[in-house]
Amino acid sequence: MSDTPASGIPIVSPLTGEVIELPDVPDPVFSSKVMGEGFGIKPLIGEVLAPADADVVMVAETGHAVAFKMDSGLEILLHLGINTVELKGGPFHLTVSTGDRVRAGETIGTMDLAGIAAAGKKTESVLVFTNGDECLASLDVKTGLTDAGGEAARVTLKGAAAKAQARAKTAQVRADDAAEAATVPAAAANGAGVAAAHTANGSASPGAGAPKTEGTNPMKNNGLSGPTKRKGKKKAASAEEQAQLDAAARNIVEGVGGADNVRKVIHCITRLRFYLKDEALANDSAVIDIDEVIDVARAAGQYQVVIGPKVGQVYDSITKLLPRNSEDDVLGGEEERERPTTPLGWVKYGFSSLIGVITGSMIPIIGVLAAAGILGGLLTLCTELELIDKNSDTKILIGAMASAVFHFLPIIVGFTAARRLGANPIIVAIIGGVLCFPSLVTLSDPTRINLPADQNPYHVVARLGSIEFNAEFFGIPIALPNHGGEGGAAYVSTIFPIIIAAWLASKLEPWLKRWIPAVIHSMFAPLVEIFVVSSLVLVVFGPLVMILSGFITNGINSIIDYNYIVAGLVIGGLYQTLVIFGLHWAVIPVIAAQLSSGSESSRINAIVSVTMIAQGAGALAIWVKSKNPRIKQIAGPATISAMCGVTEPAMYGLNLKYGRAFITASIGGAAGGLVTGLLNVNMWGFTGAFIGFPSFINKHTGEIDSSFTGFWIASLVTLVVGFLLTYLFGFKDSDLETERKVKKVRLGRREPVAK
C-alpha cells in the first residue's frame, strides 16, 4: 500500500513489533481478507494497547480477542495470536470489559508471548475492520517496526461514517471544555481541603476535581465516557431469528459430513472450528451456500466455518445436534500433540507424520482411482479373453480412460498435497506436470537406444552401480526412472517425489513473499518456485530415490539367488510398502528381466500379484466389519479395485489410514508370497491380482499347468489370511477416532497429529 498520508484517521499499533500486510498473516481466513481489510503485527513485547478511540463491544472469554466500535460505526477486531482460542485464556490478561470506553494507545492488557510459542502457536496478531465494506473508503498501512501506540495505519471513512465521526469528535471537544471549566470553581472552593490532603498524605485524595485513575481506565465513570457500561450478556434472539440459526446449524452439520463425522467443535470470535474424522466428507460449496456462512477454510487440522458476530449463537445450536459420549467428545478441549521424548519415538512420530501426509493427499482422489482400477481390470480381462482386440482402437481409447489418472498422478497429487501442506496448489500441480512431461518420458526410454542418433534422445551420462544417469541438467547427471528397460517412465504414476515437491514449495513460498516485491510477485514468484522446486526434485530427491531403488534391486536379486521361498515371504510382505514410497521401481526391472529371458516367465510378478489381493482382503474385512456407512462406501469399491490390480484406494483410503490394517494385510501378502514360492508359481505376463489369471497359463504350451493351480491356492491363502487378520486385529470402528491426519497451516508450517 502507499505511504501513509497526512489525511485520515490514525490507527495505532496495539503491539510493539513489525507491522505486516494482511496477506502475510499465517492464517488463511484473515490473509484472504474474508473478515475484512486490516494488517498484522509480529509482536516483540506483550503489552496490548487500544488501537483507536472506541467502545469495547466484545471481549472473548478466553481473552485472545477484543472488538471495538469507533464513533463512526467502524468496527475493529483485534485477534491476539493464531489459533490461540485453544489455549483457553492462559496467556492473556485483559483489563477491559464489554461497554468500556478506551482511548487510542491506552493499555488494555498483556499477552504472554513465550507461553504462546511454547504451546506451539503463532504469536502473529491481526487487526481487521470487520464492516469495512460499509464504513471504509481506504486504508493505508505503514509496514515495518513500530512501537506500541505508534501509527500503524490511516483510514479514510465513507460519507456517512465520516460525518458520524466528525459529530462525535465535536461533541467530545465540547464535553472536554465543559469539564475543564467545571473543575476551576470546584478547585477554588475546596482549595483548603486539597491542601490539607496534600499535607497529610503527600498526595491528593480522589475527589470532585481529581478522578481516581489508579488501576482503572481513566475514562471510566468521569461523565465523559459516552455509553454507560454494559454487562457482557448476549442479547436473546427472537423466535424467528433462533429458528434461522437452528436451520443454519443443521445445514452446517450436514455440510461437514454429518454429526457422526464430527470429533470436536470449538469456536473463536469469528469461526466454528471443527475437528472432523474425515475432511474429505465436508462439502465446501454446500457450506458456503448457507446464508449465515461467510467462508470456509481448512487450516491447522481444522475445518473452519467463518460465521462472524453470530458464531456463538450458531455454535450453541450446533452442539445440541452432536452426540456426546464424554465431556470432550465434541466440545472444547485442545487437540493433543504429544511430542516424542526418545530417538525411537521421534522416528515413529516422523514416519507416522509422513504417512499422514501421504494418505491425506490421496484421500480426495480415492474414488477416481478405484473407478480407474476397476475399468482397467475389466479391460485387461476382456483383452486376455480376446473379447477386445489388443491392437484395436477401442482398446487404446478405453485404456486412456483407465490409465489417465495414473499417468498424470503427479499432477493430481501435487494439487491435493499442496492444499494439505499450505503451498499453492496450481503451481505444485504444474511441477507435477514437469515430472510426467512427455519429453521427460521419452528421455528416460531406453528402448530408443538402438534408433538412429537423431531419433534417440536416450543416453547414459554416468553410472552408479546398476543406476544409469540418463540425462543431465547444466552438466549435472540425473537419473530418470524407466520401466525396467521396457519403456520410458520419468515420474509417471509416482506420488512420493511430488509430495516432496509440495513440501519444498510450502517452505519456499513464504520466503518468496518476503523478498519479491508485491508489484511483480504474481509473475516472478511462480517462475522461481517452478524452476527451483522442479530442479531440486529432478537433480537431488528423484535420483536419491533411484539410488535407494538400486540398493533394493540388488537386495532382491540376492534374495532370489538365495531362495525363491524366502523371496516370496520378503517381497510378499514388503512390496506394497515399496509402492508407498515409489520404490517398487526396484522390483520392476527384475520382473522385466525375467519376462525377457528365455523362459519368458516371472515368479517375482506372481508374488507381486498376491500382494494386490492382500490389500484388497484388508479392505474387504473393513467393509464387512465396519458399521459406518461412509466407510463401507469407500471399502466396497476399494476392494474391487485391489482385486483388479490397483491397490491405491485400499491402501490410502483405508489400510494405511487406520494403521494396523495395512500391517495385517501385508502379513497376508507375506503368507501368499511364501505359498507362491513354495509352489514355484510362474507368471507369463505383467498383469496381476485376480484379473491376471490368464497370465498364469503357460504361453508356450497353452495348457493349464501347476502354476495356474498354484496361483489360485496362493491367492486363496492370501485372501483368507489378510481378511481374518484384519477382521480380528486390524480394524475396529473406534479407529475412526484415531485415523492419521495432517494439520495444514498456511505458508508451509505443518503440525501433523498421529495417534
JODAVEN-V90363 format. One record per run of one state. SS is the DSSP state (h for helix, s for strand, l for the rest). FROM is the first residue (numbers start at 1). TO is the last residue. If there is no record, write none. Layout:
ss=SS from=FROM to=TO
ss=SS from=FROM to=TO
This chain:
ss=l from=1 to=8
ss=s from=9 to=12
ss=l from=13 to=16
ss=s from=17 to=21
ss=h from=22 to=24
ss=l from=25 to=27
ss=h from=28 to=31
ss=l from=32 to=37
ss=s from=38 to=43
ss=l from=44 to=46
ss=s from=47 to=49
ss=l from=50 to=53
ss=s from=54 to=59
ss=l from=60 to=64
ss=s from=65 to=69
ss=l from=70 to=74
ss=s from=75 to=79
ss=l from=80 to=81
ss=s from=82 to=82
ss=l from=83 to=83
ss=h from=84 to=87
ss=l from=88 to=91
ss=s from=92 to=94
ss=l from=95 to=100
ss=s from=101 to=102
ss=l from=103 to=106
ss=s from=107 to=111
ss=l from=112 to=112
ss=h from=113 to=118
ss=l from=119 to=121
ss=s from=122 to=122
ss=l from=123 to=124
ss=s from=125 to=129
ss=l from=130 to=131
ss=h from=132 to=135
ss=s from=136 to=141
ss=l from=142 to=143
ss=s from=144 to=146
ss=l from=147 to=150
ss=s from=151 to=157
ss=l from=158 to=158
ss=h from=159 to=189
ss=l from=190 to=190
ss=h from=191 to=201
ss=l from=202 to=206
ss=s from=207 to=207
ss=l from=208 to=209
ss=s from=210 to=210
ss=l from=211 to=238
ss=h from=239 to=255
ss=l from=256 to=258
ss=h from=259 to=261
ss=s from=262 to=267
ss=l from=268 to=270
ss=s from=271 to=276
ss=l from=277 to=278
ss=h from=279 to=281
ss=l from=282 to=283
ss=h from=284 to=288
ss=l from=289 to=294
ss=s from=295 to=299
ss=l from=300 to=301
ss=s from=302 to=306
ss=l from=307 to=310
ss=h from=311 to=319
ss=l from=320 to=330
ss=s from=331 to=331
ss=l from=332 to=342
ss=h from=343 to=384
ss=l from=385 to=392
ss=h from=393 to=407
ss=l from=408 to=408
ss=h from=409 to=421
ss=l from=422 to=424
ss=h from=425 to=435
ss=l from=436 to=437
ss=h from=438 to=443
ss=l from=444 to=445
ss=h from=446 to=448
ss=l from=449 to=452
ss=h from=453 to=455
ss=l from=456 to=461
ss=s from=462 to=464
ss=l from=465 to=466
ss=s from=467 to=469
ss=l from=470 to=470
ss=s from=471 to=473
ss=l from=474 to=475
ss=s from=476 to=478
ss=l from=479 to=481
ss=s from=482 to=482
ss=l from=483 to=487
ss=s from=488 to=488
ss=l from=489 to=495
ss=h from=496 to=515
ss=l from=516 to=517
ss=h from=518 to=562
ss=l from=563 to=563
ss=h from=564 to=580
ss=l from=581 to=584
ss=h from=585 to=595
ss=l from=596 to=601
ss=s from=602 to=602
ss=h from=603 to=625
ss=l from=626 to=628
ss=h from=629 to=643
ss=l from=644 to=647
ss=h from=648 to=655
ss=l from=656 to=659
ss=h from=660 to=678
ss=l from=679 to=682
ss=s from=683 to=683
ss=l from=684 to=689
ss=h from=690 to=696
ss=l from=697 to=705
ss=h from=706 to=730
ss=l from=731 to=732
ss=h from=733 to=737
ss=l from=738 to=740
ss=s from=741 to=741
ss=l from=742 to=743
ss=s from=744 to=744
ss=l from=745 to=745
ss=h from=746 to=748
ss=l from=749 to=749
ss=s from=750 to=750
ss=l from=751 to=752
ss=s from=753 to=753
ss=l from=754 to=755
